[in-house]
């Protein structure tokens, strides 16, 4: 049985009328609404004209100037004709109630969005070409985007955030920062804050996955609930690596030839880590991550730190088929940034470098990242894991550098000379460290 699409034409008219009469009401409406939030086409055109005039810095916005603006742009008839603006100002019951009118238009617009999303998801799920995983990922992402629209955008939210930050500053306590495994890297960039996206790039074999696991362990040891998404290896292999990072042979662990008594202390550490660490493998998309973050928050145990290994293996099936990988990846990075802000977490993305297969490879630069322009624009941190190579054999050496190529709120950029500890599978500062 079909149902009518939710809308309230009268309240839309009240919002427009208030916007043409009161600068305060107009400012509130432009902050909370966009033209597509209006159901009636004429109302969309009118509100779009008000927005265009405001964006152009035109101070006098009323029923007459808006009418002239629409006439000049050729949109007067589409907005309902020359009497429409005057009629709207006469219909307003009470300008003082403009906030209630705005809230109602916004709420009804969100409900229409829910209906639209439901129709699109139904079409996708019923399509013969659609994979079940794709349909579920699309649904999770759509729900998260709808919930983002429910976020309070009133000044009260801003005031509360400023008050909370001022309280933190005056308390003298450290901000909720997760350090990197190497203190010098933290000193250069300032640590990993809520709402930030961190990207670590590296060549195959340089140790970026070990670095990602080390970062995750640091977060867990600070009692920050962490999600680790492994697209390169099964979860069991990640756990085996974590066990080896206690100073044990990875080969012996895999072959089950290790002395269990020697391994016991590290196993107990892993059991304790399991209280705050979730490792996911298999197909991963931004929709799945969004759904996991939402479920964790609703359970009362939100994730504070998320690691994804690695970015360029992320599930983007539609983009692959359409040949629009770059656009899809840019959108995905934007979604990750929004998720980090919305859920108050740090999202750490490991990324593959676009480098030639050479024996002598120089330290990486920002342009070596695949789709580097999008990453550079959105990421708060960009790090590189780099290890020297033997010029004759091309074999990776233990020595190398950890490079901070971008740190939005830190000292700037810098590098740390490091050695890869092959007994604990972690990077440590070299004896001749230069930063």
N, C-alpha and C positions, 0 to 999 in steps of 0.2 A: 504494500500500500504506500503510495507516494505521499509525502508530507510537504507543506509549504516551507520554503527557505526562511529562516528567521531574519527579520528586519523590523525596524521601527522608524517609519518615514517621518512621523511627527517629531520625534526626538532628534533625528538628523537635522530637521529644519530648525529646531531650537538651538542646536549647536552653531549652525551657520548664522542664524540671527544674532546670537550673542557675540560671535566673532566679528560681525560687522558693526556692532555697537560699542563693545568694550575691548580695549587693548589688553587688559588682564585676561579676559576670557579667550581672546584670540591667541595670546601667548600659550595659555594652557592647552588649547585645542591643538595647536601646531606641535607642541611637545609630545602629546599623547596619541595623536591620530595621524593617519596618512590618507590621501584621497581615496585609495582602494578600500578603506574601512567604511565608506558610505555605499549603501546599496543602490540608491536611486542614481542613475547616470548623470542627471542634471546636478545633483549635489556633489558628485565627484568632480565635475568640471568647475563648479563654483569654489570648492575648497582648494582645488589645484591652483586656481587663480589667486586666492588669498595667500597661499603658500609662495607662489612665484613673486608676488608683490613684496611679501615680507623678506624673501631671500634677496631681492633686488635692492633692499634698503629703503623702500618707499614708506614714509612715515604715515601718510594719510591713507588709511584703509577703511572705507565705509561703503554703504550701499551704492553711492554714486560713483566713487572712484573705481570700485570693482566693476561696475557696469561699463564704465568707459574703457577699462583695461580689457574686458572681455570683447567689447566691440572692436577695439584696435587689433586684437589677436584673431578675430573672426570666429570666436566661440560663443558669442552672445546667445544665439538661438539654441545651441547645444546646452546652454545653462538654463534655459527656460524662458528666454526673452527679456525685454527691457524692464518689465515690472516685477520680475522674480525677486531681485535683491530687496526691493522695497517691501514686498509681501512678507519676506522672511523676517525682517526686523519688526514687523507689526504682529507676528505670531508668537513672539517670545513671552511666555508667562511671567518669568522672573529671572533677570540677569544674574542675581545672586546665586541661583541654582545651577550655574553653568558647569560646575565640576560634576554634578550628578548627571547632567545630560551627556557630558563627554564620557563618563564612565559607562553609561548605558550603551552608547554607540560602540565603544571599544569592546565591551563584553559581547554584544550581539555579533560584531564583526568576527570575533574569535570563534564564536559558535558556528558561523558560516564557514570559517576556515576548517573547522572540524568536519563539517559535512563534505567540503571539497576534498579534504585529505582522505576521508573514508571512501569516496567515489574513486579517487585515483588508486588507492590501495586495492580496492575491489577489482579494478581493471587489471592491475598488475598481477594480482594473485590468480586471476582467471585466465591470464595469457598463457598460451601453450609454450611460449619461449621463456617464460619466467622460471628461475630456479627458486626452490623453497627458501634457501638461504638468502637470496636477494630480496624476496618479498618480506621476510622477517626483518632484515636489516633496514629496509626502506620504512617499515612500520615504526621501528624503534626510533629512527632518526626523525621521522615526522612528528611523533609524539613529543620528543625533546624540543623540537623547534616550536611546537605549539605552547609548550610550557614556558619557553623563553619569552613568549609574548605576554605571558601572565605576570612576568616580573614587574614589580612596582617601579615606574619611572618618574614618580613625583619627586619634588625637591626634598620631601621628608626622608626619602631613601638616601639622598646625597648627604643631608645633614647628619643622619645617623652614622654614615660611613666616616665622615670627617670627625665626628665626635669620638668614634672608636679609635681612629688613628691618633688623634690628639691624646687620648687616654694612654695608648701604648707608648707614645713618645715621652709623656710625662712620668710614666711608671719607671722608666729607666731599664726595663726588661728588653731582651732581644726580641726582634720580630720573629714570627713563625717561619724561620728559614731552615732549609735543609742544606747542609754543606755538601760539597763534593768530596770524594775520597782523598784528594790532595788539598791541603790547606791553602797552598799558594794559588790554586785555581779559584778557590772560594774568595781569597783576598782580592784577586783581580776583578772578579765579577760581582761579588757581594752575596753569593749564595742563591739558592733557588726558592723563590717566593710563591705564594698562592697566586693563581691566575697567569702563571708564566708558561711559555712553551720553550723547551730546551731542545736543540738539535745537535747531536754528535755525529760527525761524519768520519768515515775511515775506509781504507781499502780492505779487501778480503785478506784476512790473516794478520791485520794490524792489532786486533784485540778489542774492537768496539763492543762486541757482545760481553766480553769479560768486564769491560768498563761499565756497561749497563747493569750487569748483575751486582757489581761492587756498589754502584750508586743506589740500587734497590736495597741492598743489605744495610747501607748507612741509614736510609730512611726507616727501615724496619727497626733497627737498633735504637732509633729515636722515638719509637712507639708511634710511628706514622703508618697508618694502614696503606698498603701498597698493592697495586695490580701490575703484574708483569705479563705482557703479551709476547709470546714467542712465535714468530712466523717462520723461522729458519730451522728450528729443532723441536722435538717433542718435549713436553713438560718434564718427563723423567730425565731427559738429558740435561735440562737446565738444573734440576735438583742434583744430579751427579756432579755438575760443574761447581755448584755451591758447596758441595761436600769437599771437592778437591781444593777449593779456596781456603780451606782450613789447614792447608799444608800437606796434602796427601796426593798420591799419584792418581791422576785421572784414569790412566790405563788400568791400574790395579783395581780401581773402583768399578770400571766398566766390566772387567774380566772376573770380578768377585774374588780376586786373589789377595786383597788387602787384609791386614790383621785387624779383625773386628774390634779388638780391645783398643788399638791405636785410634780407630775411627770413632769410638763411642762418644768422646767429648764433643766432637763436631756434630755427630748425629743429634745429641741433646740440644745443641745450639739451633740446629735446623728445626727441631720439634718446637722450640720456643718461637722461632721465626714464623712458623706456620700459623701462629695466632694472628699475625698481622700481614701475612703475605699470601696472595692468591696468584697462581701461575696458570695462564690460559694458553692453549696452543690451537692449532687448526686454523680454519679460515677466519680472518678478522677484518672487520670494516669499521668505519667511523660510527655507523649505526649501532653495531654491537657494543662498542666502547661506550657510546652514549647511554644505551640501555643498562649496561653494567653499573655505570656511575649513578644513574637514577635509582636503580634497585638498592645499591649500597646506601645511598642517602636516605631512602625511605625506610631502610632497616635500622637506621640510627647509627650505622657504622660506616660513614663515608670514607672514600679513598682520598688520601692526601697526596699520594705520589703515584704516577702512572708511567711505566716504561713500555715502549713498543719497539720490538726488534724484528724487522726494521721497516721503515716508512715505505720503501719502494716495492715491498712485497704485499702491501695493503690491498685488500680486495676491492678493485674498481672495475667490475665486469662490464658495466654499461659504457664506461669511458674507453675501455679497450676495444669494444666492438665498434664504437663510433669514431675511433681514431682521435679522441679529444683528451688524451691522458693529461696533458699539461693543464688544461682548464679544470679537469676533475680534481687533480692534485691540489691546485690552488684553492678550490672550494673546500677540499678536505682539510687543508691546513687552517683555513678560516674557521671551519667547524671545531677543530681541536682547540683553537684559541678561545672560542666562545664557551666551549665546555670547561676549559680550565678556569675561566672567570666565573662562570655560573656555579660550578661545584667547588670552588675554592681549593683547587689542587694544582700541582705542577705536572705537566705532561712532557715527558722526555722521549723524544723520537730519535732512534738510531737510523742513520742514513748511509747509503752506499755512495761512494765517489765515482764520478765519471772520469776515469783516468786511463791513459793508454797502457798497454801491457809492455812496460819497459823494465829493464833491470835496474837502471839508475833513475829513481823517482824522487823528485824534489818534494819538500814539504808542501802540503795542499794549501790552496787558496779558496776563497768563497766561490769562485767560478767553477771549481772542480765538483761542487755538489750538483747532482742531477736536479734540474729545475731550480737553479740557485736563486733566481730573482724572487720567486714566490717565498722560498724559505727565508731569504735575507729580509724580506719585508715583514713577515709575520712573526718569526722567532724572536724571543727576547734574548736568548743565548745561542751562539753558534760556536761549537767546539770541534776540534779535529784531533783524532788519535792518529799519530804517525810514528812508524818505526823504520829505522834505517835498513837498507838492503845491501847485501854483498854485491859488488859491481860485477863479479864474474859469474856467480851462480844465481844471483837474484834472490837468494834465501833471506828471509826476514831475520834481522838481528834483534837482540833484547833492547838495545838502546834506541831512543827516539825522542819525540816531543809530544806534549799535550799543548795545543794551541787554542787560545781564546781569540776567535776572529770577530766576535761581537758580544758585547755585554751591555744591555740597554741602560742599566743603572749603576754599573760598576766603574772602575777606574778607566776602562777603555779596553784595549787589546794587549795581549802579551803571550808569552810562551814559557813553558817549564820543561827543562831537560829531564827526561825520565828514563828509567829502566823497567822492563817488564820482568817481574819476579816469576820465574818459571816454576818455583816450588809452591807459591801461593796464588799464582795467576792473577796478580794485581800489579798496577803501576805504582812505582815509588820514585821519589826524587833521586836523580843521579848524584853522585858525589860532587861532580863539577857543575852543579845546577846553575843555569843562567836564565833570568826571567826578563 
